[in-house]
Amino acid sequence: MRSLVQGFILGLVVILPGMSGGTVFLIMGLYEKMIADLVRLNLKPYIPIFGGMVMGIFLGGTVFAIIFERFRDITVAFLLGSLVASVRSVLSDGPRPNMARVLCLGIGLTIGVLFGAEPLVIEPGSAPVGALTLLIGGALSTAAMVLPGVPGSSVLIIMGIYDTMLYYIKEMAVGQLLIFALGSVAGLFLLAYVLDKLYARYRDLLSYFFAGLILGSTRALVPTEFSGFILLSMVVGFITVWYFSGRRGRVADGAVS
């Protein structure tokens, strides 16, 4: 039952850009064991977690999509604050800036701005996303989600399909969701371990690159108007993710000591 609840919480968390699934695994004390078990294909202990995660994603995604449709600017303001705050977690273990790291930050920022050009909006008449895009989105977002501090859902914003995926969840578009899930499974087993090894070896450069990607992708999250409620929503999103980023740091310090 505990594993089911943990998975449900994880599912609710990963819906929000700026919230890292890897950080949640770290806080729960499951991260290192999970990576080792994935390599050995020891999946049985994680079936309840994955089941709870699916429930959390569907419940959280449906509620969030409804809120998004009715209060678009307030929602994107919350997401904007969340993404900006998540940079703290991405760079928390990174060394100070130097020429190479700033260059990686600039490259990530440029890519994020270019790919995050379309504003997020959930509309029934939106153009459908192709199967290949869904597969790639599922693979990359799940692989990134495994890394502590890196929000997997921010990958979907950079690809311009985050709002579409929320719409598919809300409308229970089973075909599209199954294709995305297939890509997620592939990303979990084919990319997550490799990405984790690369991240461990080139952590400083990749951290700055991911930070640039996240900051650049916020271009898609600018509200069309500003008001007190919208600014408050942005602050709440920022504080929420900033708090969880701090939790990650405290857990990491505890593990070291």
Backbone as numpy.savetxt, mean C-alpha at the origin, in Angstrom:
# Nx Ny Nz CAx CAy CAz Cx Cy Cz
-8.58 -18.46 15.78 -9.41 -17.26 15.78 -8.54 -15.99 15.78
-7.44 -16.06 16.55 -6.55 -14.92 16.61 -5.97 -14.60 15.23
-5.57 -15.65 14.50 -5.00 -15.45 13.16 -6.03 -14.84 12.22
-7.29 -15.27 12.35 -8.36 -14.72 11.52 -8.53 -13.23 11.77
-8.50 -12.84 13.05 -8.63 -11.43 13.42 -7.43 -10.63 12.92
-6.23 -11.20 13.04 -5.04 -10.52 12.54 -5.14 -10.28 11.04
-5.61 -11.29 10.31 -5.77 -11.14 8.88 -6.82 -10.10 8.53
-7.91 -10.07 9.30 -8.97 -9.09 9.07 -8.44 -7.67 9.25
-7.67 -7.45 10.31 -7.07 -6.13 10.56 -6.13 -5.76 9.43
-5.34 -6.73 8.98 -4.41 -6.48 7.87 -5.17 -6.09 6.61
-6.28 -6.78 6.32 -7.09 -6.46 5.15 -7.64 -5.05 5.20
-8.09 -4.62 6.39 -8.59 -3.26 6.53 -7.47 -2.25 6.31
-6.27 -2.58 6.80 -5.15 -1.64 6.72 -4.66 -1.46 5.29
-4.51 -2.57 4.54 -3.88 -2.46 3.22 -4.76 -1.75 2.21
-6.04 -1.57 2.51 -6.91 -0.81 1.63 -6.46 0.65 1.55
-5.89 1.16 2.64 -5.54 2.58 2.71 -4.14 2.83 2.19
-3.98 3.70 1.19 -2.63 4.08 0.77 -1.88 4.72 1.94
-0.62 4.41 2.03 0.18 4.92 3.15 0.30 3.91 4.27
-0.56 2.90 4.29 -0.52 1.88 5.33 0.17 0.64 4.77
1.28 0.26 5.38 2.09 -0.84 4.88 1.70 -2.16 5.53
1.39 -3.15 4.70 1.09 -4.48 5.22 2.29 -5.09 5.91
3.50 -4.85 5.35 4.71 -5.36 5.97 4.92 -4.80 7.36
4.56 -3.52 7.55 4.67 -2.90 8.87 3.72 -3.57 9.86
2.51 -3.88 9.41 1.54 -4.56 10.28 2.06 -5.94 10.67
2.64 -6.68 9.71 3.22 -7.98 10.03 4.35 -7.83 11.05
5.14 -6.75 10.91 6.24 -6.50 11.83 5.70 -6.22 13.24
4.66 -5.39 13.33 4.06 -5.05 14.62 3.47 -6.31 15.27
2.89 -7.19 14.45 2.29 -8.42 14.98 3.34 -9.48 15.32
4.61 -9.21 14.98 5.66 -10.17 15.26 5.71 -11.34 14.30
5.18 -11.17 13.09 5.07 -12.28 12.14 6.00 -12.13 10.94
6.67 -11.00 10.80 7.31 -10.67 9.53 8.43 -11.66 9.14
9.44 -11.82 10.01 10.58 -12.65 9.65 10.17 -14.11 9.42
9.30 -14.62 10.28 8.84 -16.01 10.13 8.04 -16.17 8.84
7.23 -15.14 8.49 6.43 -15.22 7.29 7.30 -15.30 6.04
8.34 -14.46 5.97 9.23 -14.48 4.82 9.91 -15.85 4.70
10.38 -16.38 5.83 11.03 -17.69 5.82 10.06 -18.79 5.38
8.81 -18.73 5.85 7.82 -19.74 5.49 7.42 -19.64 4.02
7.37 -18.42 3.49 7.05 -18.26 2.07 8.10 -18.91 1.19
9.36 -18.76 1.58 10.44 -19.37 0.81 10.31 -20.89 0.81
9.91 -21.45 1.96 9.76 -22.91 2.08 8.38 -23.40 1.64
7.53 -22.46 1.18 6.15 -22.78 0.77 5.35 -23.41 1.91
5.67 -23.01 3.13 4.93 -23.47 4.31 3.75 -22.52 4.53
2.64 -22.80 3.89 1.52 -21.87 3.85 0.40 -22.20 4.84
0.36 -23.40 5.33 -0.76 -23.83 6.17 -1.02 -22.91 7.36
0.03 -22.44 8.08 -0.24 -21.57 9.24 -0.88 -20.23 8.86
-0.81 -19.86 7.57 -1.28 -18.54 7.15 -2.64 -18.57 6.48
-3.24 -19.74 6.36 -4.56 -19.83 5.73 -5.59 -18.99 6.48
-5.67 -19.07 7.83 -6.63 -18.21 8.55 -6.32 -16.72 8.36
-5.03 -16.36 8.32 -4.66 -14.95 8.13 -5.12 -14.47 6.76
-4.86 -15.26 5.73 -5.26 -14.87 4.38 -6.79 -14.83 4.25
-7.48 -15.77 4.93 -8.94 -15.73 4.91 -9.48 -14.47 5.57
-8.94 -14.12 6.73 -9.36 -12.88 7.39 -9.01 -11.66 6.58
-7.87 -11.71 5.90 -7.44 -10.58 5.07 -8.42 -10.33 3.93
-8.88 -11.41 3.29 -9.86 -11.27 2.20 -11.14 -10.61 2.72
-11.61 -11.04 3.91 -12.81 -10.44 4.49 -12.59 -8.97 4.80
-11.42 -8.65 5.35 -11.11 -7.26 5.67 -11.04 -6.39 4.44
-10.44 -6.90 3.37 -10.33 -6.14 2.13 -11.70 -5.86 1.54
-12.58 -6.87 1.52 -13.90 -6.68 0.93 -14.76 -5.73 1.77
-14.72 -5.90 3.09 -15.50 -5.01 3.94 -14.95 -3.59 3.90
-13.65 -3.47 4.11 -13.03 -2.15 4.10 -13.13 -1.48 2.74
-12.90 -2.25 1.66 -12.97 -1.69 0.33 -14.36 -1.23 -0.04
-15.38 -2.00 0.35 -16.76 -1.61 0.05 -17.15 -0.34 0.78
-16.85 -0.28 2.07 -17.18 0.92 2.86 -16.42 2.12 2.33
-15.13 1.92 2.05 -14.30 3.03 1.59 -14.75 3.51 0.22
-15.17 2.59 -0.65 -15.64 2.98 -1.98 -16.91 3.82 -1.89
-17.82 3.45 -0.99 -19.06 4.21 -0.80 -18.74 5.62 -0.31
-17.84 5.70 0.67 -17.43 7.01 1.19 -16.76 7.82 0.09
-15.92 7.13 -0.72 -15.22 7.79 -1.80 -16.20 8.40 -2.81
-17.22 7.64 -3.17 -18.21 8.12 -4.14 -18.94 9.35 -3.63
-19.29 9.36 -2.36 -20.12 10.43 -1.81 -19.30 11.64 -1.35
-18.08 11.39 -0.92 -17.25 12.48 -0.37 -15.86 12.40 -0.99
-15.80 12.64 -2.28 -14.56 12.43 -3.02 -13.41 13.29 -2.48
-13.61 14.59 -2.33 -12.53 15.47 -1.92 -12.05 15.19 -0.50
-13.00 14.89 0.41 -12.61 14.56 1.78 -11.79 13.28 1.80
-12.18 12.31 0.97 -11.48 11.02 0.94 -10.08 11.16 0.36
-9.94 11.87 -0.77 -8.60 12.01 -1.35 -7.70 12.84 -0.45
-8.28 13.77 0.31 -7.48 14.54 1.26 -6.93 13.63 2.35
-7.77 12.70 2.82 -7.31 11.71 3.81 -6.18 10.86 3.23
-6.35 10.41 1.99 -5.33 9.59 1.34 -4.05 10.40 1.10
-4.20 11.67 0.77 -3.04 12.53 0.55 -2.21 12.65 1.83
-2.89 12.91 2.95 -2.19 12.97 4.23 -1.53 11.64 4.58
-2.22 10.54 4.28 -1.69 9.21 4.58 -0.41 8.93 3.80
-0.43 9.24 2.50 0.74 8.96 1.68 1.93 9.81 2.07
1.69 11.09 2.32 2.80 11.97 2.72 3.44 11.47 4.01
2.62 11.06 4.97 3.14 10.58 6.25 3.88 9.26 6.10
3.51 8.45 5.10 4.14 7.14 4.95 5.61 7.24 4.56
6.04 8.40 4.07 7.44 8.59 3.72 8.32 8.43 4.97
7.78 8.79 6.13 8.53 8.61 7.38 8.91 7.15 7.57
7.96 6.26 7.32 8.23 4.84 7.50 9.21 4.31 6.46
9.07 4.77 5.22 9.95 4.30 4.15 11.40 4.70 4.42
11.60 5.91 4.96 12.95 6.41 5.17 13.44 6.26 6.61
12.66 5.60 7.45 13.00 5.55 8.87 14.34 4.88 9.14
14.69 3.86 8.36 15.95 3.15 8.56 17.02 3.58 7.56
16.68 4.55 6.72 17.62 4.96 5.68 18.65 5.95 6.19
19.86 5.93 5.59 20.90 6.89 5.98 20.60 8.28 5.45
21.44 9.21 5.83 21.25 10.59 5.40 21.41 10.73 3.89
20.81 11.78 3.32 20.89 11.96 1.86 22.32 12.17 1.38
22.61 11.63 0.20 23.83 11.96 -0.53 23.44 12.08 -2.01
24.41 12.26 -2.87 24.09 12.50 -4.28 23.31 11.35 -4.89
23.76 10.11 -4.65 23.10 8.94 -5.25 21.68 8.78 -4.72
21.48 8.98 -3.42 20.16 8.80 -2.82 19.20 9.90 -3.28
19.69 11.12 -3.36 18.85 12.22 -3.86 18.47 11.98 -5.32
19.42 11.43 -6.09 19.12 11.11 -7.49 18.02 10.06 -7.57
18.10 9.02 -6.72 17.05 8.00 -6.70 15.71 8.60 -6.29
15.75 9.53 -5.32 14.53 10.22 -4.91 13.94 10.99 -6.08
14.80 11.68 -6.84 14.32 12.46 -7.98 13.75 11.58 -9.08
14.39 10.42 -9.33 13.88 9.50 -10.35 12.51 8.97 -9.93
12.39 8.56 -8.67 11.10 8.07 -8.17 10.03 9.15 -8.22
10.40 10.37 -7.86 9.45 11.48 -7.88 8.95 11.75 -9.30
9.87 11.73 -10.26 9.50 11.97 -11.66 8.55 10.89 -12.17
8.88 9.63 -11.90 8.02 8.52 -12.33 6.66 8.62 -11.67
6.64 8.93 -10.36 5.38 9.05 -9.64 4.50 10.14 -10.20
5.09 11.29 -10.55 4.33 12.41 -11.11 3.78 12.05 -12.48
4.59 11.40 -13.31 4.16 11.05 -14.66 3.04 10.02 -14.65
3.15 9.01 -13.79 2.15 7.94 -13.77 0.95 8.29 -12.90
1.12 9.22 -11.98 0.00 9.58 -11.10 -0.74 10.81 -11.56
-0.79 11.01 -12.87 -1.37 12.25 -13.41 -2.89 12.27 -13.34
-3.54 11.12 -13.47 -4.99 11.08 -13.50 -5.56 11.17 -12.08
-6.48 12.10 -11.82 -7.07 12.20 -10.48 -7.94 11.00 -10.16
-7.93 10.59 -8.89 -8.74 9.45 -8.47 -10.21 9.84 -8.42
-11.04 8.99 -8.99 -12.48 9.19 -8.93 -13.16 7.86 -9.26
-14.16 7.49 -8.48 -14.89 6.25 -8.71 -16.14 6.55 -9.52
-16.17 6.08 -10.75 -17.32 6.32 -11.62 -17.73 5.01 -12.28
-19.05 4.73 -12.32 -19.51 3.51 -12.97 -19.13 3.43 -14.43
-18.98 4.56 -15.07 -18.66 4.57 -16.50 -17.20 4.57 -16.83
-16.34 4.35 -15.82 -14.91 4.36 -16.07 -14.51 3.24 -17.03
-13.45 3.51 -17.79 -12.97 2.49 -18.72 -12.46 1.29 -17.95
-12.79 0.07 -18.41 -12.34 -1.13 -17.71 -10.83 -1.28 -17.80
-10.27 -1.93 -16.80 -8.83 -2.17 -16.77 -8.55 -3.51 -17.43
-7.53 -3.57 -18.29 -7.19 -4.80 -19.00 -6.66 -5.87 -18.06
-6.75 -7.12 -18.51 -6.32 -8.26 -17.69 -4.83 -8.18 -17.36
-4.00 -7.77 -18.32 -2.56 -7.69 -18.07 -2.25 -6.64 -17.00
-2.94 -5.51 -17.07 -2.74 -4.46 -16.06 -3.15 -4.95 -14.69
-4.25 -5.69 -14.62 -4.71 -6.24 -13.34 -3.69 -7.24 -12.78
-3.15 -8.09 -13.65 -2.14 -9.05 -13.21 -0.90 -8.36 -12.68
-0.42 -7.36 -13.42 0.78 -6.64 -13.01 0.52 -5.86 -11.72
-0.65 -5.21 -11.65 -1.00 -4.47 -10.44 -1.07 -5.36 -9.22
-1.68 -6.53 -9.38 -1.77 -7.47 -8.26 -0.40 -7.94 -7.82
0.46 -8.26 -8.80 1.80 -8.77 -8.47 2.66 -7.72 -7.79
2.70 -6.52 -8.35 3.57 -5.48 -7.80 3.08 -4.97 -6.45
1.77 -4.78 -6.32 1.25 -4.25 -5.05 1.43 -5.24 -3.91
1.25 -6.53 -4.20 1.43 -7.54 -3.15 2.89 -7.71 -2.79
3.77 -7.70 -3.80 5.20 -7.81 -3.53 5.68 -6.62 -2.71
5.23 -5.41 -3.06 5.63 -4.23 -2.31 5.06 -4.24 -0.90
3.85 -4.78 -0.75 3.19 -4.80 0.55 3.99 -5.58 1.58
4.76 -6.58 1.11 5.53 -7.41 2.03 6.67 -6.62 2.68
7.15 -5.56 2.02 8.26 -4.79 2.56 7.77 -3.85 3.65
8.37 -3.91 4.84 7.95 -2.99 5.92 8.14 -1.53 5.51
7.11 -0.74 5.68 7.19 0.68 5.38 6.72 1.06 3.99
6.64 0.09 3.07 6.24 0.41 1.70 4.76 0.08 1.51
3.91 1.08 1.25 2.48 0.82 1.08 2.19 0.16 -0.27
1.66 -1.06 -0.24 1.36 -1.76 -1.49 0.30 -1.06 -2.31
-0.69 -0.47 -1.64 -1.77 0.19 -2.38 -1.30 1.44 -3.10
-0.16 2.02 -2.68 0.35 3.19 -3.40 0.79 2.80 -4.81
1.15 1.54 -5.00 1.50 1.05 -6.35 0.29 1.19 -7.28
-0.89 0.89 -6.74 -2.11 0.98 -7.55 -2.43 2.43 -7.91
-2.10 3.35 -7.01 -2.31 4.78 -7.31 -1.35 5.20 -8.42
-0.10 4.78 -8.33 0.88 5.13 -9.36 0.45 4.57 -10.72
-0.15 3.37 -10.71 -0.61 2.75 -11.96 -1.95 3.32 -12.42
-2.60 4.13 -11.57 -3.87 4.74 -11.93 -5.07 3.81 -11.85
-4.97 2.73 -11.04 -6.07 1.77 -10.96 -6.60 1.58 -9.54
-6.15 2.40 -8.60 -6.61 2.24 -7.22 -8.12 2.45 -7.12
-8.61 3.53 -7.72 -10.04 3.83 -7.66 -10.85 2.76 -8.40
-10.29 2.25 -9.50 -10.99 1.19 -10.25 -11.11 -0.08 -9.42
-10.06 -0.42 -8.69 -10.10 -1.61 -7.85 -11.12 -1.46 -6.72
-11.23 -0.26 -6.15 -12.27 -0.03 -5.14 -13.66 -0.24 -5.75
-13.84 0.24 -6.98 -15.12 0.08 -7.66 -15.41 -1.40 -7.91
-14.40 -2.16 -8.34 -14.58 -3.59 -8.57 -14.96 -4.32 -7.28
-14.34 -3.94 -6.16 -14.67 -4.56 -4.87 -16.11 -4.24 -4.49
-16.47 -2.98 -4.63 -17.82 -2.56 -4.26 -18.88 -3.26 -5.10
-18.60 -3.42 -6.39 -19.57 -4.02 -7.31 -19.42 -5.54 -7.42
-18.48 -6.10 -6.64 -18.23 -7.55 -6.68 -18.00 -8.03 -8.12
-17.08 -7.36 -8.82 -16.73 -7.76 -10.18 -15.80 -8.97 -10.09
-16.38 -10.15 -9.98 -15.64 -11.37 -9.65 -14.54 -11.66 -10.67
-14.82 -11.52 -11.95 -13.83 -11.83 -12.98 -12.57 -10.99 -12.84
-12.75 -9.68 -12.72 -11.60 -8.78 -12.59 -10.86 -9.01 -11.28
-11.60 -9.27 -10.21 -10.97 -9.50 -8.91 -10.17 -10.80 -8.90
-10.65 -11.82 -9.59 -9.92 -13.08 -9.66 -8.61 -12.91 -10.43
-8.65 -12.12 -11.51 -7.42 -11.86 -12.26 -6.42 -11.12 -11.39
-6.89 -10.12 -10.65 -6.02 -9.37 -9.74 -5.46 -10.30 -8.66
-6.31 -11.19 -8.12 -5.87 -12.13 -7.09 -4.80 -13.07 -7.62
-4.96 -13.51 -8.89 -3.96 -14.38 -9.51 -2.62 -13.67 -9.59
-2.66 -12.40 -9.98 -1.42 -11.61 -10.02 -0.83 -11.43 -8.63
-1.70 -11.28 -7.62 -1.23 -11.13 -6.24 -0.50 -12.37 -5.76
-1.05 -13.54 -6.08 -0.41 -14.79 -5.69 0.95 -14.92 -6.38
0.99 -14.58 -7.66 2.26 -14.64 -8.39 3.27 -13.68 -7.78
2.82 -12.48 -7.43 3.72 -11.50 -6.82 4.24 -11.96 -5.47
3.38 -12.63 -4.72 3.76 -13.08 -3.39 4.86 -14.13 -3.45
4.78 -15.04 -4.42 5.73 -16.14 -4.48 6.89 -15.89 -5.43
6.67 -15.09 -6.48 7.73 -14.90 -7.47 8.53 -13.62 -7.24
7.89 -12.60 -6.67 8.56 -11.31 -6.54 8.92 -10.93 -5.12
8.08 -11.32 -4.14 8.26 -10.83 -2.77 9.63 -11.21 -2.21
10.03 -12.46 -2.38 11.31 -12.90 -1.82 12.47 -12.17 -2.51
12.42 -12.08 -3.85 13.47 -11.39 -4.59 13.53 -9.93 -4.19
12.37 -9.28 -4.11 12.32 -7.88 -3.75 12.83 -7.66 -2.33
12.50 -8.59 -1.44 12.99 -8.49 -0.07 14.51 -8.55 -0.03
15.12 -9.44 -0.83 16.58 -9.56 -0.87 17.22 -8.31 -1.47
16.62 -7.80 -2.55 17.13 -6.57 -3.15 17.03 -5.39 -2.19
15.90 -5.36 -1.47 15.67 -4.27 -0.53 16.70 -4.31 0.60
17.05 -5.54 1.05 18.04 -5.68 2.11 19.42 -5.24 1.62
19.72 -5.50 0.35 21.05 -5.19 -0.19 21.19 -3.73 -0.59
20.12 -3.16 -1.18 20.18 -1.78 -1.67 19.13 -0.92 -0.95
19.00 -1.13 0.35 17.93 -0.50 1.12 17.96 1.02 1.02
19.16 1.62 1.11 19.24 3.07 1.12 18.75 3.68 -0.19
19.21 3.12 -1.32 18.80 3.66 -2.61 17.33 3.39 -2.91
16.87 2.17 -2.63 15.48 1.83 -2.89 14.53 2.59 -1.98
14.94 2.85 -0.75 14.09 3.62 0.17 13.84 5.02 -0.37
14.89 5.66 -0.86 14.72 7.00 -1.43 13.92 6.95 -2.72
14.12 5.89 -3.51 13.35 5.75 -4.75 11.86 5.58 -4.44
11.53 4.70 -3.48 10.14 4.48 -3.10 9.52 5.76 -2.52
10.33 6.49 -1.72 9.83 7.75 -1.16 9.47 8.74 -2.26
10.33 8.81 -3.29 10.03 9.68 -4.43 8.79 9.24 -5.18
8.64 7.92 -5.39 7.44 7.40 -6.05 6.18 7.80 -5.30
6.21 7.63 -3.98 5.03 7.92 -3.16 4.69 9.41 -3.22
5.70 10.26 -3.07 5.45 11.70 -3.11 4.95 12.13 -4.49
5.52 11.55 -5.55 5.08 11.90 -6.90 3.65 11.47 -7.18
3.26 10.33 -6.61 1.91 9.81 -6.87 0.82 10.63 -6.20
1.20 11.50 -5.26 0.18 12.33 -4.59 -0.46 13.33 -5.55
0.10 13.48 -6.74 -0.50 14.37 -7.74 -1.93 13.95 -8.05
-2.21 12.66 -7.95 -3.56 12.15 -8.24 -4.52 12.36 -7.08
-4.03 12.91 -5.97 -4.85 13.01 -4.76 -5.12 14.45 -4.32
-5.00 15.38 -5.24 -5.26 16.78 -4.89 -6.76 17.05 -4.95
-7.36 17.52 -3.84 -8.81 17.83 -3.86 -9.11 18.96 -4.84
-10.33 18.97 -5.37 -10.73 20.03 -6.30 -11.02 21.33 -5.57
-11.31 21.25 -4.26 -11.51 22.43 -3.46 -11.05 22.15 -2.03
-10.82 23.22 -1.28 -10.35 23.07 0.09 -11.33 23.74 1.05
-11.54 23.07 2.17 -12.39 23.61 3.23 -11.85 23.09 4.56
-12.49 23.50 5.65 -12.04 23.05 6.95 -12.11 21.54 7.11
-13.22 20.93 6.63 -13.38 19.48 6.74 -12.33 18.74 5.91
-12.03 19.27 4.73 -11.05 18.63 3.85 -9.66 18.69 4.47
-9.30 19.85 5.02 -8.01 19.98 5.69 -7.93 19.08 6.93
-9.05 18.97 7.64 -9.10 18.10 8.82 -8.90 16.65 8.41
-9.53 16.25 7.31 -9.38 14.89 6.81 -7.93 14.60 6.45
-7.27 15.58 5.84 -5.87 15.41 5.48 -5.00 15.23 6.73
-5.28 16.01 7.76 -4.53 15.93 9.01 -4.75 14.57 9.69
-6.01 14.10 9.69 -6.32 12.80 10.31 -5.57 11.69 9.59
-5.57 11.71 8.25 -4.84 10.70 7.48 -3.35 10.74 7.79
-2.81 11.94 7.89 -1.38 12.11 8.18 -1.05 11.55 9.57
-1.84 11.92 10.57 -1.57 11.48 11.95 -1.71 9.97 12.08
-2.72 9.40 11.42 -2.94 7.96 11.50 -1.73 7.18 11.02
-1.24 7.52 9.83 -0.10 6.80 9.27 1.19 7.14 10.02
1.32 8.39 10.46 2.50 8.79 11.22 2.60 7.97 12.51
1.44 7.72 13.13 1.41 6.92 14.36 1.86 5.49 14.10
1.31 4.87 13.05 1.70 3.50 12.74 3.16 3.41 12.31
3.67 4.47 11.66 5.08 4.49 11.30 5.94 4.50 12.56
5.51 5.23 13.56 6.22 5.25 14.83 6.17 3.92 15.53
5.03 3.23 15.42 4.91 1.89 16.01 5.92 0.94 15.38
6.10 1.07 14.08 7.09 0.22 13.40 8.47 0.45 13.97
8.83 1.74 14.17 10.14 2.05 14.72 10.33 1.50 16.12
9.29 1.60 16.96 9.39 1.09 18.33 9.52 -0.43 18.34
8.80 -1.10 17.43 8.91 -2.56 17.37 10.30 -2.98 16.91
10.83 -2.26 15.91 12.17 -2.57 15.40 13.22 -2.36 16.49
13.10 -1.28 17.25 14.04 -1.02 18.34 13.96 -2.10 19.40
12.74 -2.56 19.69 12.56 -3.62 20.67 13.18 -4.92 20.22
13.09 -5.17 18.90 13.65 -6.41 18.36 15.17 -6.39 18.47
15.77 -5.19 18.24 17.22 -5.07 18.31 17.71 -5.24 19.75
17.00 -4.60 20.69 17.41 -4.69 22.07 17.09 -6.07 22.66
